[in-house]
């Protein structure tokens, strides 16, 4: 059996587990450390309480492990297992353990337990080599990750930067398996197709003019996502080209919400957040849709003309770009986004140097000139898909059985 250990039901992971179950080639079970995400709970960065509006716990085998009371997925030490993982692996017939990174204590426990039980270990993490690291931290990481990586049999690489990170730690090519990061392309495509006849209506509801370039920011309003860079770029474009028809659409919420509203001319605000203007200069028109759940977010993807992801290094990938592309929406990505080297290379997507608001303004200008929702070559859907991942996992599991 393949055992997948992960912190909690995550909206991007669950459809992959369901696809793996439908495929049927690999006997597996998902072991969770928390039910966060499958019930209504508070998200500090979104600043709101919600539960994903997808069925997070059906269509695949799963089990919740014993953890300390009050344990959360973001607490390294408290997110640990208080039962014998070695005994559970032996009792379940686990042949391969799949962990989702190294950010919680339970993953390290599980690797040690797997070593004791004679179980192979697979790792599928999000980290990449883009962010600079202080010398002293590098030494510590070399020691700790060196210990971990020596005990990993296969690394499931989500993209170019992720693969390069493992290679820099001396992981040999034969241990690296391509498993590109993906979302439920089919669901997003269907949702977008169903909504497309209502595109003009959706734009009108958010106060977006028919002839405006609607630029979407989708995510948490937090510093690492850099939503203010988009506002500054839009302001530069408007002040140099006052007749530009530009409209920013923000889907999400977070600590920077008031500042974003203060620096824009708010047209529609689903959350009714009050903010005083901070400048007398021409401010970009903007609408705030509030938090949109998984079945609602397609409304924004259909209404918009382009998605902008201006994030810093903390954006280890940026699956919102996958969602947008699956919905037929082109993307403009910061060079520090983990997906920039992969998805950013697919025309008509664009990549701009992180923090360079002038370059971002130029990207917006070029999109404004074309005014077309140009879709990427559909071939990308085959690579960045659940089907591709399931096939690679099935092949790797078959190889593991023969060892």
N, C-alpha and C positions, 0 to 999 in steps of 0.2 A: 504493500500500500504506500501511496505518496501522502505524506502529512504536510499540510500547509499551515504554518504558524504565522498569525498576523495579529495586530493589536486589537482591531475591531472591524465591524462591517463598514466598508468604505464604498462610496457610490461608484468609484472607478474600478474597484476590484471585484465586487460581487458579480457583475455580468460576465467576467472572465471565469469565475468559478462555475457559474451556471452553464457557460459554453463548454467547459471541460466536462461537466456532468452529462450534457446532451451528447457530446462526442462518444463517451462511453469506453474509450480505449484504455484509460488510466483509472484504476481504483484509487480513490483519494478521499480525504476528509480534511476540512478546514478547522483548525483549532483556534478559537478566539480567546483573547485576554480580557475583553470588555464588550458590553453590548452597546456602547456609545455609538451613535449613528443609526441604530435600529429603533431608537425610542426618542422622544422629545427631550432635548438636553440643551444646555447653554453653550454657545461657541463664543469665547472671549474676543476673538479677532473680528468676527462678524458683529458682535455685540447684540446678539439676539438668540432666542430659543427656537429650535426647529428640529424636525426629523426629516430625513430624505423621503420624498414621496414615491419611492420605488419599493418593491417587495425585496427587502434586504436579506431575508432568512429562508427563502424557499427555493426549491429547484436544485439543491446541492446538499451533500452531507456536511454537517458541522457539529461542533461541540464547544462548550464554554469551559475553560479550565479554571481551576481554583487559584485565585489571586487575593492579595490583601484587601480588606474592606476599604472602600474609597479609592481604589486604584484607578488611575486615568491613563489614557494612551500617551499623554505628554509628560508624564512623570517617570524618569528613567528608572529609579530604584524601586518605586512602589509598583511599577508595571512588571512584576515578576511572578513566577509560579511558586505556589506553596504546596505542591504535590510532587511526587517522583515522576519526572518526565522519562527517565530511563525505563521504569516499570511500565508506564503507559505506552511507550513505543513498543516494548516487547509484547505487551498484551494485545495491542492493536495490529501487530504484524507489519509495523512500519519498516519499509526498506529504504525510503528516501525521505529526508526532512527538507522542506523548502521554507526558508525564512525571508522576511521582507526588509532586511536591513540590519542595522546594529544599534538603533537608537533607544532601545529599552533593554533592561537587564534580562528579561525573559529570553531574548534571542541568544544571548551569550550562554545562559543556562542550557538552552536547548542544544546548542552546538556541543557543549561539553557532554551532555546526556547522550547525544547521538554518537559521539566518539566512544563512549563507554558501552553503548549498545551495538556497536558495529554497523551503524546506519550511515548511509551517504548523506552529504549535506549539499543543498543547492542554495544559492543566494541571489535574490533579485532586489537590489537596492536602488535608490534614486540618485545617490551622490555622484558628482562628477569632479573633474580636475580644474574647473574654471576659476574658482575662488582662491585668491592668494592666502597662504597660511603662515603665521609667524613661525620662525625657526624652532622655538622651543615646543610649539604645538606639533610641528612636523615630527620631532623626535618621539614624542609621546604616541602620536598616531602610528608611526612606523612600528613601534613595539606592539601596541594593542592590536592594530589591524593586521600586522604581520602574524600574530598568534592566530587570529580568526581566519585569515585567508588561507593559511596552511591547512586548515581543517575543512575547507570548502572544496568539494569535488567539481562542481559546475557553477559558473557565474552566468546568470541570465541577464544579458546586457540590454538596457532599454534604449541606448543611443550611443552616439560617437563619443561624447565626453565621458559617459559612464564607462564605456569599454576602455578608453584611454587611461582612466584612473586605475583600473585593475592592472593594466599593463605596466604602469609606473611602479606598482608594488610588486612587480616580478611575476605576475600571473601569466602562465604560458598560454599561447593561442588555443591549444587544444582543450583548455578548460573554459574557454569563453564561448558562450552560445548566444546568438542573436535572438532577442525577444523584445522587439520594438514596443515602446509604450503606446497604448492605444485606448480608445473608448468604444462604446457601442455604436459604431458607424451606421449600422442599419437603422437603429432607433432614431438617431438624430436626423438621418436623411428622410425617414418617413415623417417625423414631426415637422421638419421644414417644408416638405412637399405639401403636407396637409394645410399648412399655414400660409403658403405663398400666395394663394388667391386673396388673402386678407392683408397683404403687405401694406398697401396704402392706408387701410384702416388702422393697422397697428402703429404706423408712423404718425398718423393724425392723433391717435390717443396720447402719444408722448410729445405732441406739439412739433413734430419734425415736418418741415415743408417738403413738398414733392420733389423740388429741385435741389434740396440740400444734400451735402455729403454727410451721412450719418456715421459717426465714428464711435464704436462701442468699446468701452472698458468694462470688463466683466471679472469680478473677484472681490476680495476684501480690500477695504480702503485702509491699508496699512503701509508704513514706510517702505518695506522691501518691494512692494508692488509698484511704487512710484507713480501713482495716478496723477500727482501734481505735475509731473513732467509732460503728460499729455495736455493738461490745461495750459502750461507755459508755451508749448509748441503751437497749440491752436491760437493762443493770444498773439504770438509772433506773426503767424500767418495772417491773422485778421488785421493786425496793425500795419503790415507791409502791403497787404492786398485787402483793403476795407470792403470790397464788394464780394469777397469769397463767401460762398454759401456753405457754412459749416455748422454742424450740430453735434454736440457730444451727448452720448447716451451712457449713463452709468448704471450698471446692474450690480447691486451688492450693497454693502454697508461696512461701517468700521470707524475707527477713531479719527480719520482724516475727513470725514463727511462734512463737518461744518466748514472747514477750510476750503474744500472743493467748491462748496456752494458760494462761499464768499468771493471766490475768484472767477465765478462764472455768472452769466445772466440766466437765472433759473426760470425755466418755462413750465415744467411740470415736476412736482416733487411728491412721490408716493408716501414719503415719510414725514413731510411737513416740518423739516428742520429749519429753524430760523438762523440766518447768518447775515451780517452786514457786509456790504461790498468793501473790499480792501484797496481798490484802485479806481481812479477816474478814467483809466484807459478803456478802450473798446474791449469788452469781455466776451468770450465765446458763449453762444447759447448752449444751454445744457438741460437735460432732463434726468431725473433720478427715479429709476424704476423700483428701487428697494431690492430686498433679497428675492431672487427668483429661484424656485426649486427646479429639480431636474426635468420635470415635465412642463415647466413654464419658461425656462431659459431660451427655448427655441424661438419664442416670440421676439426676443431681442436679436437673435442671430438672423432672423428673417427681415426685421425692420432695418437693420444696419447695412452699411455698404462696405465696411472694413472693420476688423478687430485690431486694437492696438494693445500690446503687452509690453510695457516699458520696464519690466522688473529688473531688480538687482540679482546678485548671485543666489539669494535665497530661493529663487525660482528654479529648482533643480530640473524641471522639465517645462511645465505649463500646459497641462492637458486641456485647458480651455481652448488652446489653438487647435487641437485635434477635433474638439467639439465644433468649433467654428467652421473648420474645413469640411467636416462631414455634413455641415448644414449649407455648404456652398458659399461660405464667406471667406474672402482672402484675409491675410494677416500681415501685420507689421510688428516685428519682434525686436526687442533689445538684444544686443550681442551677448549679454550676460544670461539670457534665458537658456536653460539646458537644451531646449529643443531648437535653438536658432541654427545650429550647424546641420540639423537634419531637416526639419520642416521648413526652415527659412530658405533652404536651397531650392524649394519647389515653387517655380513661378505660378501665379503672380505674387507670391509672398515676398516681403522685403525684410531686410535686417538693417538696423541702424546702430551706430556706436552708442553704447550705454551712456545715458546722461547728456547726450548731445541733442539738446532740444531744437537746435537749428536744423540738424540732419533729420530729425523727426518731422519738423515742419515741412522740409523738402519732400519727404515721403507722402505727407498729407496732401501737399500741393500736386504731386504727380497723380495721386488717387483722385483728387478733385478734378483734374484735367480729363481723366478717362471716364469717370462716373459710371464705371461698369462693375458689376459683381462677378469679376472673372474668377472662375473656379480652377483649381489645380487639376492637372492631368489625373483622371480617375484611377490610374495605375497605383497611386500612392495608397489607396484603400486596401489593396491586396497586401502590401507590406506592413502597414500599421493597422493590423486587424486582429481580432480574437482568433480567427481561423488560423492565421499564420502562427500565432503563439501556441495554440492548442496542438497543432501539428508538430512543432518543435519540441514541446513538452512530451508528447507521446513518443516521439523518436528517442529522446534522451532517456525516458523511463525504460523503454525497451532495451537500450544499451546498458543501463544500470542493472537490469535484471540478469544480464549475461555475465556480469563481473563476479 
